[in-house]
Amino acid sequence: MTNQLTFLAVHAHPDDEASSTGGVFRLFANQGVRTVLVTCTNGEHGDTMEGLKPDHDSHDGDDVAAMRAVELDAAVAVLGIDRLIRLGYRDSGMKGWPQNDDPRSFWSTPIAVAAERLRAIMAEERPQVVMTYNEVGFYGHPDHIQAHRVTMAAVALLDYEPTVYFNTIPDSVMAIYRERWEQEERERIERDAANGIVSELVEETPSDGEEIKMGTPDAEIDAAIDVHGVASAKYDALAAHHSQIADSFWMKMGREQFIEVMRTEWFVRATNPRGLVGCVDDLFAGYR
Ligand SMILES: [Zn+2]
């Protein structure tokens, strides 16, 4: 088929597709753009349905992965995604965890090996627009960093250059989120204190002192996509990942406030074969 527009996003875990691209996925599906989701890991180190963390004795990574696979299928249906490809790597856990070194983990997989698999998918789909994370994986998670590296390596192997976007959040919006998280943290400490529990503020800076700067200066945003009209579907896609995000601030907002607040998804351009200038309102700018 000629002129078929195709969007391909490479995400690290089940639920990332909903949180960072749920709006554009649903928007493109509504527009007749073909949408392809590549999810790199099975998310073994997520929470169990009962909220148990991966360091708990009763936490079974394979059970968590099986549950998250079902949740991902539900989110994919909500977002109208045409094709889901699971690369099936094992969740690498957070930076410094021993699971980083599991030979089955995404982090331990040679970039060239995973990139060749992704290249074959891209060669078949020929997406004009590819989305993944920046070189720090937006917030430093090893699987997100690896998704970046593998995607850039795969793109370099193609016989054409797609427009690659990284998801981001403008600094001005990050400041609002941070304020909200700090408020929630203060409330938690007050609640604990009322129950006789002495707790401390959770340090945001990792112990190795490497601070990751999340977000992008507002003036450097290359694409701001209005997803207000599909925000309800984005909410449903997030809600489909119940085991991971039932306690998240998105769900606490409730649908009405979520739709009101989550109006935009932001991106920066990593490649620019169409010579776009400035901030566009469509990831397919230059192709339509
Ligand atoms: Zn993730």
py3Dmol code that shows the C-alpha trace and the ligand (Angstrom):
import py3Dmol

protein = """\
ATOM      1  CA  MET A   1       0.000   0.000   0.000  1.00  0.00           C
ATOM      2  CA  THR A   2       1.345   3.422  -0.830  1.00  0.00           C
ATOM      3  CA  ASN A   3       1.253   6.386   1.479  1.00  0.00           C
ATOM      4  CA  GLN A   4       0.339   4.247   4.463  1.00  0.00           C
ATOM      5  CA  LEU A   5       1.437   6.226   7.488  1.00  0.00           C
ATOM      6  CA  THR A   6       2.914   4.026  10.201  1.00  0.00           C
ATOM      7  CA  PHE A   7       3.890   4.902  13.777  1.00  0.00           C
ATOM      8  CA  LEU A   8       6.189   2.541  15.690  1.00  0.00           C
ATOM      9  CA  ALA A   9       6.993   3.006  19.381  1.00  0.00           C
ATOM     10  CA  VAL A  10       9.647   1.058  21.276  1.00  0.00           C
ATOM     11  CA  HIS A  11       8.822   0.795  24.970  1.00  0.00           C
ATOM     12  CA  ALA A  12      10.611  -0.903  27.862  1.00  0.00           C
ATOM     13  CA  HIS A  13       7.789  -2.401  29.945  1.00  0.00           C
ATOM     14  CA  PRO A  14       4.085  -3.122  29.746  1.00  0.00           C
ATOM     15  CA  ASP A  15       2.396   0.168  30.878  1.00  0.00           C
ATOM     16  CA  ASP A  16       4.993   2.554  29.373  1.00  0.00           C
ATOM     17  CA  GLU A  17       3.001   2.621  26.111  1.00  0.00           C
ATOM     18  CA  ALA A  18       0.001   3.981  28.018  1.00  0.00           C
ATOM     19  CA  SER A  19       1.770   6.487  30.259  1.00  0.00           C
ATOM     20  CA  SER A  20       3.957   8.195  27.684  1.00  0.00           C
ATOM     21  CA  THR A  21       2.195   7.564  24.350  1.00  0.00           C
ATOM     22  CA  GLY A  22      -1.368   6.501  25.185  1.00  0.00           C
ATOM     23  CA  GLY A  23      -2.705   9.715  23.678  1.00  0.00           C
ATOM     24  CA  VAL A  24      -0.846   9.623  20.381  1.00  0.00           C
ATOM     25  CA  PHE A  25      -1.523   5.896  19.912  1.00  0.00           C
ATOM     26  CA  ARG A  26      -5.289   6.414  20.215  1.00  0.00           C
ATOM     27  CA  LEU A  27      -5.159   9.612  18.175  1.00  0.00           C
ATOM     28  CA  PHE A  28      -3.317   7.914  15.290  1.00  0.00           C
ATOM     29  CA  ALA A  29      -5.638   4.895  15.379  1.00  0.00           C
ATOM     30  CA  ASN A  30      -8.579   7.313  15.011  1.00  0.00           C
ATOM     31  CA  GLN A  31      -6.818   8.935  12.045  1.00  0.00           C
ATOM     32  CA  GLY A  32      -6.214   5.624  10.229  1.00  0.00           C
ATOM     33  CA  VAL A  33      -2.478   5.673  10.879  1.00  0.00           C
ATOM     34  CA  ARG A  34      -1.072   2.154  11.327  1.00  0.00           C
ATOM     35  CA  THR A  35       0.288   1.761  14.863  1.00  0.00           C
ATOM     36  CA  VAL A  36       2.915  -0.729  16.011  1.00  0.00           C
ATOM     37  CA  LEU A  37       4.066  -1.248  19.603  1.00  0.00           C
ATOM     38  CA  VAL A  38       7.305  -3.040  20.436  1.00  0.00           C
ATOM     39  CA  THR A  39       7.548  -3.886  24.156  1.00  0.00           C
ATOM     40  CA  CYS A  40      11.067  -4.999  25.072  1.00  0.00           C
ATOM     41  CA  THR A  41      10.600  -6.703  28.448  1.00  0.00           C
ATOM     42  CA  ASN A  42       7.941  -8.719  30.236  1.00  0.00           C
ATOM     43  CA  GLY A  43       8.052  -6.537  33.357  1.00  0.00           C
ATOM     44  CA  GLU A  44       8.916  -9.349  35.810  1.00  0.00           C
ATOM     45  CA  HIS A  45       9.980  -6.858  38.496  1.00  0.00           C
ATOM     46  CA  GLY A  46       6.693  -5.025  38.747  1.00  0.00           C
ATOM     47  CA  ASP A  47       4.328  -5.312  41.700  1.00  0.00           C
ATOM     48  CA  THR A  48       2.176  -8.391  42.221  1.00  0.00           C
ATOM     49  CA  MET A  49      -1.609  -8.003  42.185  1.00  0.00           C
ATOM     50  CA  GLU A  50      -1.433  -7.753  45.991  1.00  0.00           C
ATOM     51  CA  GLY A  51       1.103  -4.935  45.729  1.00  0.00           C
ATOM     52  CA  LEU A  52       4.144  -7.004  46.745  1.00  0.00           C
ATOM     53  CA  LYS A  53       7.474  -5.546  45.626  1.00  0.00           C
ATOM     54  CA  PRO A  54      10.141  -7.649  43.865  1.00  0.00           C
ATOM     55  CA  ASP A  55      12.263  -7.966  47.043  1.00  0.00           C
ATOM     56  CA  HIS A  56       9.407  -9.766  48.840  1.00  0.00           C
ATOM     57  CA  ASP A  57       9.808 -13.537  49.370  1.00  0.00           C
ATOM     58  CA  SER A  58       6.409 -14.279  47.811  1.00  0.00           C
ATOM     59  CA  HIS A  59       7.088 -12.184  44.690  1.00  0.00           C
ATOM     60  CA  ASP A  60       7.155 -14.458  41.629  1.00  0.00           C
ATOM     61  CA  GLY A  61       8.494 -12.661  38.544  1.00  0.00           C
ATOM     62  CA  ASP A  62       6.994 -15.151  36.103  1.00  0.00           C
ATOM     63  CA  ASP A  63       3.541 -14.762  37.649  1.00  0.00           C
ATOM     64  CA  VAL A  64       3.880 -10.972  37.480  1.00  0.00           C
ATOM     65  CA  ALA A  65       4.915 -11.186  33.821  1.00  0.00           C
ATOM     66  CA  ALA A  66       1.927 -13.407  32.979  1.00  0.00           C
ATOM     67  CA  MET A  67      -0.453 -10.975  34.673  1.00  0.00           C
ATOM     68  CA  ARG A  68       1.131  -7.980  32.963  1.00  0.00           C
ATOM     69  CA  ALA A  69       0.855  -9.688  29.566  1.00  0.00           C
ATOM     70  CA  VAL A  70      -2.917  -9.838  30.019  1.00  0.00           C
ATOM     71  CA  GLU A  71      -3.002  -6.204  31.162  1.00  0.00           C
ATOM     72  CA  LEU A  72      -0.941  -5.148  28.140  1.00  0.00           C
ATOM     73  CA  ASP A  73      -3.358  -6.922  25.781  1.00  0.00           C
ATOM     74  CA  ALA A  74      -6.216  -4.958  27.342  1.00  0.00           C
ATOM     75  CA  ALA A  75      -4.379  -1.632  26.992  1.00  0.00           C
ATOM     76  CA  VAL A  76      -3.496  -2.421  23.369  1.00  0.00           C
ATOM     77  CA  ALA A  77      -7.179  -3.025  22.635  1.00  0.00           C
ATOM     78  CA  VAL A  78      -8.185   0.276  24.283  1.00  0.00           C
ATOM     79  CA  LEU A  79      -5.575   2.192  22.270  1.00  0.00           C
ATOM     80  CA  GLY A  80      -6.512   0.494  18.970  1.00  0.00           C
ATOM     81  CA  ILE A  81      -2.903  -0.591  18.385  1.00  0.00           C
ATOM     82  CA  ASP A  82      -2.667  -2.620  15.167  1.00  0.00           C
ATOM     83  CA  ARG A  83       0.295  -4.798  16.052  1.00  0.00           C
ATOM     84  CA  LEU A  84       1.995  -5.647  19.345  1.00  0.00           C
ATOM     85  CA  ILE A  85       5.421  -7.284  19.301  1.00  0.00           C
ATOM     86  CA  ARG A  86       6.870  -8.535  22.579  1.00  0.00           C
ATOM     87  CA  LEU A  87      10.638  -8.941  22.376  1.00  0.00           C
ATOM     88  CA  GLY A  88      10.315 -11.024  25.548  1.00  0.00           C
ATOM     89  CA  TYR A  89      13.452  -9.949  27.392  1.00  0.00           C
ATOM     90  CA  ARG A  90      13.532 -10.188  31.158  1.00  0.00           C
ATOM     91  CA  ASP A  91      13.004  -7.012  33.158  1.00  0.00           C
ATOM     92  CA  SER A  92      16.438  -5.756  34.300  1.00  0.00           C
ATOM     93  CA  GLY A  93      15.176  -4.067  37.462  1.00  0.00           C
ATOM     94  CA  MET A  94      16.388  -0.703  38.684  1.00  0.00           C
ATOM     95  CA  LYS A  95      19.983   0.445  38.359  1.00  0.00           C
ATOM     96  CA  GLY A  96      22.397  -1.536  40.517  1.00  0.00           C
ATOM     97  CA  TRP A  97      20.041  -4.456  41.165  1.00  0.00           C
ATOM     98  CA  PRO A  98      21.644  -7.925  40.765  1.00  0.00           C
ATOM     99  CA  GLN A  99      18.963  -8.683  38.143  1.00  0.00           C
ATOM    100  CA  ASN A 100      20.850  -6.306  35.800  1.00  0.00           C
ATOM    101  CA  ASP A 101      23.342  -9.153  35.345  1.00  0.00           C
ATOM    102  CA  ASP A 102      20.826 -11.917  34.569  1.00  0.00           C
ATOM    103  CA  PRO A 103      21.876 -13.091  31.081  1.00  0.00           C
ATOM    104  CA  ARG A 104      18.192 -13.148  30.067  1.00  0.00           C
ATOM    105  CA  SER A 105      17.734  -9.515  31.085  1.00  0.00           C
ATOM    106  CA  PHE A 106      17.333  -6.815  28.471  1.00  0.00           C
ATOM    107  CA  TRP A 107      20.273  -4.912  29.999  1.00  0.00           C
ATOM    108  CA  SER A 108      22.601  -7.918  29.558  1.00  0.00           C
ATOM    109  CA  THR A 109      21.524  -8.525  25.953  1.00  0.00           C
ATOM    110  CA  PRO A 110      24.107  -7.296  23.434  1.00  0.00           C
ATOM    111  CA  ILE A 111      22.732  -4.199  21.685  1.00  0.00           C
ATOM    112  CA  ALA A 112      23.541  -5.623  18.234  1.00  0.00           C
ATOM    113  CA  VAL A 113      21.495  -8.759  18.920  1.00  0.00           C
ATOM    114  CA  ALA A 114      18.340  -6.918  19.995  1.00  0.00           C
ATOM    115  CA  ALA A 115      18.862  -4.221  17.340  1.00  0.00           C
ATOM    116  CA  GLU A 116      18.889  -6.797  14.552  1.00  0.00           C
ATOM    117  CA  ARG A 117      15.516  -8.131  15.715  1.00  0.00           C
ATOM    118  CA  LEU A 118      14.117  -4.603  15.856  1.00  0.00           C
ATOM    119  CA  ARG A 119      15.613  -3.726  12.466  1.00  0.00           C
ATOM    120  CA  ALA A 120      13.779  -6.674  10.887  1.00  0.00           C
ATOM    121  CA  ILE A 121      10.474  -5.425  12.354  1.00  0.00           C
ATOM    122  CA  MET A 122      11.152  -1.869  11.138  1.00  0.00           C
ATOM    123  CA  ALA A 123      12.154  -3.085   7.678  1.00  0.00           C
ATOM    124  CA  GLU A 124       8.825  -4.897   7.442  1.00  0.00           C
ATOM    125  CA  GLU A 125       6.692  -2.034   8.802  1.00  0.00           C
ATOM    126  CA  ARG A 126       8.689   0.887   7.362  1.00  0.00           C
ATOM    127  CA  PRO A 127       7.433   3.434   9.933  1.00  0.00           C
ATOM    128  CA  GLN A 128       7.897   7.076   8.980  1.00  0.00           C
ATOM    129  CA  VAL A 129       7.835   7.984  12.674  1.00  0.00           C
ATOM    130  CA  VAL A 130       9.595   6.062  15.445  1.00  0.00           C
ATOM    131  CA  MET A 131       9.315   6.898  19.142  1.00  0.00           C
ATOM    132  CA  THR A 132      11.477   5.843  22.065  1.00  0.00           C
ATOM    133  CA  TYR A 133      13.290   7.420  25.064  1.00  0.00           C
ATOM    134  CA  ASN A 134      16.336   9.675  25.269  1.00  0.00           C
ATOM    135  CA  GLU A 135      19.834   8.442  26.226  1.00  0.00           C
ATOM    136  CA  VAL A 136      19.024   8.467  29.956  1.00  0.00           C
ATOM    137  CA  GLY A 137      15.769   6.617  29.372  1.00  0.00           C
ATOM    138  CA  PHE A 138      13.960   9.746  30.596  1.00  0.00           C
ATOM    139  CA  TYR A 139      14.512   8.767  34.247  1.00  0.00           C
ATOM    140  CA  GLY A 140      17.463   6.378  34.325  1.00  0.00           C
ATOM    141  CA  HIS A 141      15.853   2.924  34.326  1.00  0.00           C
ATOM    142  CA  PRO A 142      18.283   0.452  32.678  1.00  0.00           C
ATOM    143  CA  ASP A 143      15.559  -1.045  30.444  1.00  0.00           C
ATOM    144  CA  HIS A 144      14.594   2.424  29.211  1.00  0.00           C
ATOM    145  CA  ILE A 145      18.240   3.289  28.488  1.00  0.00           C
ATOM    146  CA  GLN A 146      18.615  -0.026  26.635  1.00  0.00           C
ATOM    147  CA  ALA A 147      15.427   0.652  24.639  1.00  0.00           C
ATOM    148  CA  HIS A 148      17.024   3.911  23.511  1.00  0.00           C
ATOM    149  CA  ARG A 149      20.315   2.267  22.524  1.00  0.00           C
ATOM    150  CA  VAL A 150      18.682  -0.635  20.704  1.00  0.00           C
ATOM    151  CA  THR A 151      16.272   1.646  18.830  1.00  0.00           C
ATOM    152  CA  MET A 152      19.016   4.021  17.669  1.00  0.00           C
ATOM    153  CA  ALA A 153      21.169   1.044  16.580  1.00  0.00           C
ATOM    154  CA  ALA A 154      18.237  -0.471  14.644  1.00  0.00           C
ATOM    155  CA  VAL A 155      17.409   2.836  12.939  1.00  0.00           C
ATOM    156  CA  ALA A 156      21.048   3.168  11.843  1.00  0.00           C
ATOM    157  CA  LEU A 157      20.754  -0.194  10.057  1.00  0.00           C
ATOM    158  CA  LEU A 158      17.722   0.825   7.959  1.00  0.00           C
ATOM    159  CA  ASP A 159      17.923   1.724   4.268  1.00  0.00           C
ATOM    160  CA  TYR A 160      15.957   4.937   4.977  1.00  0.00           C
ATOM    161  CA  GLU A 161      15.823   7.481   7.800  1.00  0.00           C
ATOM    162  CA  PRO A 162      12.627   7.731   9.829  1.00  0.00           C
ATOM    163  CA  THR A 163      11.847  10.730  12.032  1.00  0.00           C
ATOM    164  CA  VAL A 164      12.719   9.634  15.570  1.00  0.00           C
ATOM    165  CA  TYR A 165      11.102  11.304  18.571  1.00  0.00           C
ATOM    166  CA  PHE A 166      11.901  10.926  22.280  1.00  0.00           C
ATOM    167  CA  ASN A 167       9.082  11.445  24.760  1.00  0.00           C
ATOM    168  CA  THR A 168       9.624  14.158  27.342  1.00  0.00           C
ATOM    169  CA  ILE A 169       7.930  16.580  29.710  1.00  0.00           C
ATOM    170  CA  PRO A 170       8.555  20.356  29.666  1.00  0.00           C
ATOM    171  CA  ASP A 171      10.406  21.676  32.710  1.00  0.00           C
ATOM    172  CA  SER A 172       7.441  23.899  33.611  1.00  0.00           C
ATOM    173  CA  VAL A 173       5.172  20.828  33.825  1.00  0.00           C
ATOM    174  CA  MET A 174       7.813  18.757  35.658  1.00  0.00           C
ATOM    175  CA  ALA A 175       7.834  21.460  38.336  1.00  0.00           C
ATOM    176  CA  ILE A 176       4.089  20.999  38.850  1.00  0.00           C
ATOM    177  CA  TYR A 177       4.461  17.190  39.059  1.00  0.00           C
ATOM    178  CA  ARG A 178       7.326  17.519  41.517  1.00  0.00           C
ATOM    179  CA  GLU A 179       5.257  19.820  43.684  1.00  0.00           C
ATOM    180  CA  ARG A 180       2.468  17.242  43.681  1.00  0.00           C
ATOM    181  CA  TRP A 181       4.799  14.337  44.556  1.00  0.00           C
ATOM    182  CA  GLU A 182       6.360  16.331  47.404  1.00  0.00           C
ATOM    183  CA  GLN A 183       2.908  17.192  48.710  1.00  0.00           C
ATOM    184  CA  GLU A 184       1.926  13.483  48.648  1.00  0.00           C
ATOM    185  CA  GLU A 185       5.168  12.624  50.433  1.00  0.00           C
ATOM    186  CA  ARG A 186       4.523  15.220  53.160  1.00  0.00           C
ATOM    187  CA  GLU A 187       0.984  13.875  53.612  1.00  0.00           C
ATOM    188  CA  ARG A 188       2.332  10.329  53.919  1.00  0.00           C
ATOM    189  CA  ILE A 189       4.776  11.383  56.639  1.00  0.00           C
ATOM    190  CA  GLU A 190       2.011  13.218  58.524  1.00  0.00           C
ATOM    191  CA  ARG A 191      -0.237  10.138  58.309  1.00  0.00           C
ATOM    192  CA  ASP A 192       2.591   7.925  59.561  1.00  0.00           C
ATOM    193  CA  ALA A 193       3.354  10.351  62.385  1.00  0.00           C
ATOM    194  CA  ALA A 194      -0.304  10.271  63.431  1.00  0.00           C
ATOM    195  CA  ASN A 195       0.025   6.484  63.618  1.00  0.00           C
ATOM    196  CA  GLY A 196       3.201   6.725  65.690  1.00  0.00           C
ATOM    197  CA  ILE A 197       5.528   5.831  62.807  1.00  0.00           C
ATOM    198  CA  VAL A 198       8.610   7.959  62.339  1.00  0.00           C
ATOM    199  CA  SER A 199       9.492   8.119  58.658  1.00  0.00           C
ATOM    200  CA  GLU A 200      11.851  10.210  56.635  1.00  0.00           C
ATOM    201  CA  LEU A 201      11.613  11.916  53.303  1.00  0.00           C
ATOM    202  CA  VAL A 202      12.607   9.547  50.514  1.00  0.00           C
ATOM    203  CA  GLU A 203      15.746  10.902  48.900  1.00  0.00           C
ATOM    204  CA  GLU A 204      15.177  11.542  45.216  1.00  0.00           C
ATOM    205  CA  THR A 205      18.879  11.601  44.411  1.00  0.00           C
ATOM    206  CA  PRO A 206      20.289   8.079  44.036  1.00  0.00           C
ATOM    207  CA  SER A 207      23.008   7.075  46.494  1.00  0.00           C
ATOM    208  CA  ASP A 208      25.724   7.013  43.838  1.00  0.00           C
ATOM    209  CA  GLY A 209      25.218  10.756  43.472  1.00  0.00           C
ATOM    210  CA  GLU A 210      24.386  10.644  39.780  1.00  0.00           C
ATOM    211  CA  GLU A 211      21.391  12.880  39.393  1.00  0.00           C
ATOM    212  CA  ILE A 212      19.330  12.486  36.247  1.00  0.00           C
ATOM    213  CA  LYS A 213      17.721  15.567  34.860  1.00  0.00           C
ATOM    214  CA  MET A 214      14.203  14.659  33.833  1.00  0.00           C
ATOM    215  CA  GLY A 215      12.352  16.912  31.452  1.00  0.00           C
ATOM    216  CA  THR A 216      13.284  19.403  28.751  1.00  0.00           C
ATOM    217  CA  PRO A 217      13.424  23.220  28.763  1.00  0.00           C
ATOM    218  CA  ASP A 218      10.081  24.427  27.384  1.00  0.00           C
ATOM    219  CA  ALA A 219      11.755  26.242  24.487  1.00  0.00           C
ATOM    220  CA  GLU A 220      13.406  22.987  23.305  1.00  0.00           C
ATOM    221  CA  ILE A 221      10.186  20.969  22.897  1.00  0.00           C
ATOM    222  CA  ASP A 222       9.897  19.897  19.235  1.00  0.00           C
ATOM    223  CA  ALA A 223       6.377  18.465  19.254  1.00  0.00           C
ATOM    224  CA  ALA A 224       3.395  19.163  21.488  1.00  0.00           C
ATOM    225  CA  ILE A 225       0.455  16.931  20.622  1.00  0.00           C
ATOM    226  CA  ASP A 226      -3.051  17.812  21.777  1.00  0.00           C
ATOM    227  CA  VAL A 227      -4.492  14.552  23.134  1.00  0.00           C
ATOM    228  CA  HIS A 228      -7.361  16.092  25.101  1.00  0.00           C
ATOM    229  CA  GLY A 229      -9.946  14.432  22.818  1.00  0.00           C
ATOM    230  CA  VAL A 230      -8.577  10.942  23.547  1.00  0.00           C
ATOM    231  CA  ALA A 231      -7.564  11.458  27.191  1.00  0.00           C
ATOM    232  CA  SER A 232     -10.441   9.282  28.386  1.00  0.00           C
ATOM    233  CA  ALA A 233      -9.058   6.343  26.362  1.00  0.00           C
ATOM    234  CA  LYS A 234      -5.587   7.072  27.748  1.00  0.00           C
ATOM    235  CA  TYR A 235      -7.054   6.891  31.243  1.00  0.00           C
ATOM    236  CA  ASP A 236      -8.641   3.517  30.407  1.00  0.00           C
ATOM    237  CA  ALA A 237      -5.346   2.222  28.976  1.00  0.00           C
ATOM    238  CA  LEU A 238      -3.540   3.187  32.182  1.00  0.00           C
ATOM    239  CA  ALA A 239      -6.319   1.655  34.264  1.00  0.00           C
ATOM    240  CA  ALA A 240      -5.856  -1.599  32.310  1.00  0.00           C
ATOM    241  CA  HIS A 241      -2.436  -1.883  33.991  1.00  0.00           C
ATOM    242  CA  HIS A 242      -4.233  -2.167  37.290  1.00  0.00           C
ATOM    243  CA  SER A 243      -1.556  -4.131  39.161  1.00  0.00           C
ATOM    244  CA  GLN A 244       1.069  -1.450  38.528  1.00  0.00           C
ATOM    245  CA  ILE A 245      -0.750   1.837  38.697  1.00  0.00           C
ATOM    246  CA  ALA A 246      -3.829   1.494  40.896  1.00  0.00           C
ATOM    247  CA  ASP A 247      -1.981   3.663  43.474  1.00  0.00           C
ATOM    248  CA  SER A 248      -0.505   6.116  40.966  1.00  0.00           C
ATOM    249  CA  PHE A 249      -1.277   9.790  41.050  1.00  0.00           C
ATOM    250  CA  TRP A 250      -3.016   9.419  37.674  1.00  0.00           C
ATOM    251  CA  MET A 251      -5.604   7.041  39.099  1.00  0.00           C
ATOM    252  CA  LYS A 252      -5.963   9.114  42.274  1.00  0.00           C
ATOM    253  CA  MET A 253      -6.915  12.061  40.076  1.00  0.00           C
ATOM    254  CA  GLY A 254      -9.925  10.207  38.744  1.00  0.00           C
ATOM    255  CA  ARG A 255     -11.136  10.309  35.147  1.00  0.00           C
ATOM    256  CA  GLU A 256     -12.581  13.828  35.111  1.00  0.00           C
ATOM    257  CA  GLN A 257      -9.486  15.558  36.467  1.00  0.00           C
ATOM    258  CA  PHE A 258      -7.199  13.344  34.377  1.00  0.00           C
ATOM    259  CA  ILE A 259      -8.967  14.427  31.181  1.00  0.00           C
ATOM    260  CA  GLU A 260      -8.721  18.040  32.274  1.00  0.00           C
ATOM    261  CA  VAL A 261      -5.023  17.883  33.172  1.00  0.00           C
ATOM    262  CA  MET A 262      -3.470  15.367  30.735  1.00  0.00           C
ATOM    263  CA  ARG A 263      -4.075  17.375  27.582  1.00  0.00           C
ATOM    264  CA  THR A 264      -0.718  17.141  25.880  1.00  0.00           C
ATOM    265  CA  GLU A 265       2.070  14.691  25.058  1.00  0.00           C
ATOM    266  CA  TRP A 266       5.498  16.209  24.364  1.00  0.00           C
ATOM    267  CA  PHE A 267       8.472  15.053  22.319  1.00  0.00           C
ATOM    268  CA  VAL A 268      11.899  16.108  21.113  1.00  0.00           C
ATOM    269  CA  ARG A 269      13.230  15.169  17.654  1.00  0.00           C
ATOM    270  CA  ALA A 270      16.304  12.962  17.447  1.00  0.00           C
ATOM    271  CA  THR A 271      16.411  12.732  13.641  1.00  0.00           C
ATOM    272  CA  ASN A 272      14.896  15.196  11.229  1.00  0.00           C
ATOM    273  CA  PRO A 273      14.912  13.907   7.647  1.00  0.00           C
ATOM    274  CA  ARG A 274      12.022  16.239   6.696  1.00  0.00           C
ATOM    275  CA  GLY A 275      13.866  19.353   7.850  1.00  0.00           C
ATOM    276  CA  LEU A 276      11.172  20.420  10.294  1.00  0.00           C
ATOM    277  CA  VAL A 277      11.651  23.726  12.081  1.00  0.00           C
ATOM    278  CA  GLY A 278      10.284  24.616  15.492  1.00  0.00           C
ATOM    279  CA  CYS A 279       7.590  22.952  17.556  1.00  0.00           C
ATOM    280  CA  VAL A 280       5.060  20.972  15.495  1.00  0.00           C
ATOM    281  CA  ASP A 281       1.582  19.810  16.595  1.00  0.00           C
ATOM    282  CA  ASP A 282       1.666  16.524  14.658  1.00  0.00           C
ATOM    283  CA  LEU A 283       4.322  13.760  14.799  1.00  0.00           C
ATOM    284  CA  PHE A 284       3.615  13.129  11.090  1.00  0.00           C
ATOM    285  CA  ALA A 285       4.385  16.747  10.156  1.00  0.00           C
ATOM    286  CA  GLY A 286       6.240  16.563   6.847  1.00  0.00           C
ATOM    287  CA  TYR A 287       4.554  13.301   5.840  1.00  0.00           C
ATOM    288  CA  ARG A 288       0.898  14.206   5.372  1.00  0.00           C
TER     289      ARG A 288
END
"""
ligand_1 = """\
1
ZN
Zn 9.188 1.259 32.115
"""
view = py3Dmol.view(width=600, height=400)
view.addModel(protein, "pdb")
view.setStyle({"model": 0}, {"cartoon": {"style": "trace"}})
view.addModel(ligand_1, "xyz")
view.setStyle({"model": 1}, {"stick": {}})
view.zoomTo()
view.show()
